[in-house]
Amino acid sequence: MEAILNEWSLYLDLMEDKPIIRELHIGGGTPTFFSPDNLSKLLNTIFDKSIVLPNHEFGFEGHPNNTTRKHLETLYSLGFTRVSYGVQDNNAEVQRIINRIQPFENVIRATESAREIGYKSVNFDLIYGLPKQTIEGLEKTISEAITLRPDRVAFYSYAHVPWTSRGQRLFDENDLPTAEEKMQLYRLGKKLFAENGYIDIGMDHFALPHDDLYIARQEGYLHRNFMGYTTQRSAMLLGLGVSSISDTGIAFAQNKKTIIDYYRAVNNNELAVFKGYFLNQEDIDFRNYILDISCTGKTKFKAVNLTQLEQFSFPELVKLEADGFITWDKNGLDVTELGLHFIRNICSAFDLHLQRGKANDEKVLFSKAI
């Protein structure tokens, strides 16, 4: 926490005026591992030298096992109205193999406490495709979870990337469902959510009709940044902490990925950024295509990009249309109902850095789409 505040001070020194905070998210781990008093000290130090807008959106990630009522009360008093709990899967065998032992009673307690205190939005993270996960087990997990009526559900596909995540080396591909089984798991989840009043926002997110996320999608102001879907369109996203990513609108920057390197930088009064990228106009145009597709399910093409579109994107769109994911012509595209599950694949057609790399036979490891 001291390092984060040191990093914050470095940014304050670069600002001519007090920063204006519209949106704040604490997560990327589980901040409720820290005491309520320490979280209060961290946030009040940040707020003391900032202007917090009245219509701000503050949310945090809470672990059901250690999110106490005092945590919830403290953060609510600081302006937090959204909380997200990582439920993942309720099956004991699945929890054991992913090292996430978490009785559902703790989820119930943390959810009910948040609602009693006044939180307006509770999100559950559920995951399909986990090792040892079955149709019957996932159906039980989702059925139990939606009895609590979370306002939002993030239904994530498990990404098996053992080359970057050491914890995933505790099991191997033999413990994972096949691609066909994984699609069955997804379809089961989507069916259960729909039957219980949840609307598919896209990119793994489902929301009840009263939730701001659904309203933003319907009214056309839904936005997406590195934190996920949001109703705010902040001009700058500033990331603090190990491996965090910042977005200024014209550039991206990422902090050092190990805590030792991060500490070394901020303790030497240096920004912890170790790599970044400045966007040119082409990057900005194609990022807007990606944002349009992920937030509205459609986009219009600009004539100035026609050369790049014809060379890199249109060949991919032909394949996506053949699979029934989109309809398109040279003016733009629309995502089909089936295509909502494959938004990432559709967006990748407009990632020119990826498409140019593929054209040059560059091999890059990513998690599987299914």
Salt bridges, closest charged atoms under 4 A:
GLU57 OE1 - ARG82 NE 2.86
GLU57 OE2 - LYS120 NZ 3.62
GLU61 OE2 - HIS25 NE2 3.05
GLU73 OE2 - ARG69 NE 3.34
GLU93 OE2 - ARG96 NH2 2.96
GLU116 OE1 - ARG69 NH1 2.87
GLU144 OE2 - LYS140 NZ 2.68
ASP151 OD2 - ARG115 NH2 3.39
ASP151 OD1 - HIS210 NE2 2.64
GLU173 OE2 - HIS160 NE2 3.59
ASP175 OD1 - LYS132 NZ 3.29
GLU195 OE2 - LYS191 NZ 2.91
ASP200 OD2 - LYS190 NZ 3.27
ASP204 OD2 - ARG344 NH1 2.76
ASP211 OD2 - ARG152 NE 2.55
ASP212 OD2 - ARG82 NH2 2.88
ASP212 OD2 - LYS120 NZ 3.35
ASP247 OD1 - ARG287 NH1 3.60
ASP261 OD1 - ARG264 NH1 2.83
GLU282 OE2 - ARG356 NH1 2.96
ASP283 OD1 - HIS353 NE2 3.05
ASP285 OD1 - LYS302 NZ 2.99
GLU310 OE2 - LYS330 NZ 3.31
GLU316 OE2 - LYS319 NZ 3.43
GLU316 OE1 - LYS358 NZ 3.69
GLU337 OE2 - LYS190 NZ 3.67
